[in-house]
Amino acid sequence: MEGWWKERGGQGGDQEVEGGRGASLGELGAGEGKGGGGGAEGGGGGGGGERLTEGQVFEEVEALVTSVLDGYNVCIFAYGQTGSGKTFTMEGSNQEKGINPRTLARLFEMIANKSQDFTYTVEFSILEIYNEEIKDLLEPGGNKKLEVRQGPDGNYVQDLFLARVSSYEEVIKLWSKARDNRTTFNNNINEHSSRSHLVLSVYARGENRSTGVQSYGKLHLVDLAGSERLSRTNATGDRLKEAQNINKSLSALGDVIAAAAGKQGHIPYRNSKLTHVLQDSLGQDSKTLMIVQSSPLVRDVGESICSLQFATRAR
């Protein structure tokens, strides 16, 4: 697994830690990936520098789009506590596009630029993982239980709807439909907190027009549910169950990242639905980018430290 992590400041408000709005660009290699290099401020891991724009973050992502078209499996995800800005980083706003729209637009630009030499067939899916159950957000009416299976092209979710797409505009229409079906609740920290992991996936099958050589790459863009201490949410009943399942799956993700980065013989992919779905994009031949969101607020220092500790497991 080739891996990097980036740390970003949150959205602000209330009393802030001095320098807390900073965001570092420290890079860490995992497996055969890049070595731990200096960040934008000259060191990998410190905060307090200039706030990153969505465009600057995308500069770190753009090369991975090429990898998908070359036949690699790529996973890009945002991690952090509830309200730290994960969804904003991935989706952006009307004024400033986030990673998802920029990545998808660039993907189709590259396909168009390579069209004289390559043909590509692209499929698209969106699912959420809520309470350890997989839900198809493009066909939300169905109650069928979806499971992860093994196929010739790696792991896949059986009966998940795959939409054949040929343009960025088609993808955006599907994405808009799916977002309305995502599970959100008020959790005492964020009025509209996402209580599920959202996985937006692109499957690109290519063929060289001259040689007939084929490639197959996957791109997973993941907006994780917020990590949080249960004591801060005042959760009970169903909300408590949600929080416990979220924290359990995030812990499983950390275990997988640590095991893959350390080249351990056994990697516990099956300990959660999240890691099972992403299995072949978190392994030895894949490329992974983890963006760690941290809040600048004094009251969130504990959660911010936990988020950075999670990031260090990718070393």
N, C-alpha and C positions, 0 to 999 in steps of 0.2 A: 504493500500500500504506500503510495506516495502521498504525503500529507502536509498540510500547512494549517496554522491557525492564525487568525487575526483578531485583535481585541478592539472593540469600539465603545465609545461612551454612549450613555443612554440619552433620553430626550429632555432631561432636566426638570426643574420645578422644585419648590421647597429649598431647604438648606442643602448646599452641595459641598462635597469634599473638595478641598483646595486642589485645583488642577484636574478635577474629576471629569471634566468634559473632554479631556484629551483622549486620543485613540492611537494606539501604536500599531505599526505594521510589522512587528517582529515575525520572522518566518522560522518554522521548525520543520526539520526533515523527519520523516518516519519511514523505516524500511530503506528502500532505494531512493527516497525522495531527496529534496534539497537539504543541505546542512543548515544548522541554525545560524542564520545570517543576521546582520544588523537591520533594524527597522528604519522607518522614515525619519525617526529622530536620532538615528545612529545607534540604537540599541533595541534588542528584541524583547519587548514585554512591558516596558514602562508606560505610564499614562502621562498626561499633562501636556501633550503636544497639541498641534493644531487639529481641530475636528476634521474627520474625513468626510468628503462628500460621497454621494452614491457613485458618481463617476470615478472617483479615486478607488473605491472598493472594487468596482467592475474591472479596473485595469488588472487586478490580481486574478480575476476570473476568466478573462477573455481567452487566454491560452488554452484553458480547459475545454472550450467549445471546439477548438480544432482537434483536440484529443478524441472527442466523441465521434467526429466524422472520420477519424483515423481508426476507429474500432475499439476504443477504450471505454470502460465503464467509469463514470464520473459521478461523484456525490458532493453536493454543496449544501451545507446546512448552517442555520443560525441557532446558537444555544445561549440561554441566559434566563434570568428570573422573569416572572410575569411583569409586563410593563417596561421592560428594558429596551424595547425597540426592535425585536426580532422581525416581526411582521413588516415594519416599516423598511428595514434593511432589505428584505426579500421582495416586497411588493412596491415600496416607494409611495409616491403620491402623484396627484395630477401635475404638480410643479416639478417634481424630481423623480424620475423612474428608478425603481429598485433593481436588484439583481435579476429577478425573474424576467421582467419584460426586456431588459437590456440583453440578457443571455439568449432569450428566444428570438429576438429580432436579429441578433448577430448570427445565430445559427442559420437562419434562412438566408441571410446575406451571403454567408460563406457557401451555402449550397448553390445559390445562384451563380456565384463567382467560379465555382468548380464545374458548372453544368456542361461545359464542352468536353471535359475529360471523365466525369463521373455522373452516374445517375443515383438518386437517393429516394428511398421510400421511407416516409416518416409517420410514426404513429404516436399517439398522445393519450395519457391517462392521468386522472387525479383521484387519489384516495385519501381517506383519513383513518387514523387508528385511534379509536376511542374505547377506553376500558378494555384494551387488549382484543378488540374486535375490529375487523377491517370493513370499511364502508366505502362503496363506490360513489363518489360525488357527482359523476356524470350520469348515473342512473340511481338516484337516491331512493326511488320508490320500492325497490326490491328488498326483501327481508332475508334473502339467501345468505347463509354464512359463507364468507370468502376465506379461502385457505391458501397458503403459500405452497407451491409445488416446484419440483425440479424438472427442467426441460432441456432440450439440446442447446438452447441459448442461455442457460443459467436459470436462476430462480424466476418464477413468475407467480402472479396471483390468479388462481383459476377463476374463470367467469368474470374477470374484470373487463369492463368495456374499454376497447382500444379504438380511438377515433383516428382514421386516416386523414392527415392534414397536409396541405401543400403551401401554406402561407402563415405568416405571423398573425395576420388578422383573424384567420380561422381559429388559431389557438387562443387568442385573447377572448373571443366570444365564448368558447368553451370554459375558459378559466373564470370568466365573470359569472357564468351559470353555476359553476362548482362552488365558488366562494360563498354564495348565498346559502348553500346547504351545509356549511361547516358548523360544528357544534361549539357554541359559546355560551358562557354563563357569567354572572357576577360572582366573583370569588373573594370579595372584601378587599382585594388589592387593585383589581382592574375591573371596571364596570362591564366591559365586554371582552373578558379573557377567553382566549382560545383554549379549549379543554382537550384538544386532540392534536396529534401530530399530522401535519398535512404533507403529503408526498406528491409532487407534480413530476411526472416522468415523461421523457421523450426517448423513443426507440428509433434509431437511424440505421437503416440497412443500405449499404452502398455497393456499387459495382463499377470497376474501372472499364470504360468503354473499349479500350484497346486490348487489355490483357484478360478481361473477364474476372480478375481477382475481386473477391467480395470482402466486405467488412461489416461488422455489426457492433454498434456502440449504444450504450444507455447513458442517459443523463437524469439524475434524480435531484430535484430542487426541493429542499425540505425545510419547512417552518415548524420547528419543534414546539410543543406545548411548554409553557413556562415552568421552570424549576422553582420550587418554593418550600419554605419551612411550614409544616402543617400548623404550627402554633400561631402563625401570622394570618392564616386564612379563616380561622374560626369555623372550619368546615365540619359538618356532621352529615350522617346519612349518605346519600348518593354523592354529594360533593366531596365528602371525605374519601369515599371509594375512588372517585376520579383522581384526586390528588395523590393517593397512594399508588395507583396504577401509573400515573405520570412519572412519579419519582422512581418507581421500580424500573420502568422502561429506560429512563435516562441513565440510571445506574448500570443497566445492562449494556447500553450504548458505550458508556465509559469503559466497561470491562472489555468489550470487543475492540475498541480503539487501542487500549493499552496492550492487549494480547497481540493484535495485528502489528502494532508498532514495534513490539518486542520480539516479533517473529516466533511466537510460541507455537508449539505443535498443535495444541487444541485451542480453537477460538470459539467461545460460547455464543454462537449466533442464535441458537434456538431458545435462549432465555427470555426473549420477548418478541412480539410480532414485529416491532420496529426493526430490530436488527436482522430478523429473518427475511423481511421484505428487502432490506438493503444489502443482504449478504454478499452478493457478487460485485457490489460497488464499494465494499469496505475491506476487500481482500488484497492479496499480494500483487495482483496485476491491475489494480484499479488506482484511481487518483481521487483524493478526497481533500476538500477545503472546509474547514470549520471556522465560522465567524463567531466569536464569543462576545456577547453583548453584556456590558456592565453599566449599572445605574450610577449616576454621579451623586446620588443623595446620601447624606450621612446615615439616615435610617436604614439604608440598604447595604451598608458596608459588609455585613456578615454574608449576605447573598452574593455580593460581588467577589468576595474572597473565595467563596465556594465555586463560583463560575471559573475563576482563574485557576483554581486547583484542578478543576475538571480539565481545563485546557492543557495543563502540564502533563496529563496522562498520555497525551498524544506524542510526547517526546519519544 
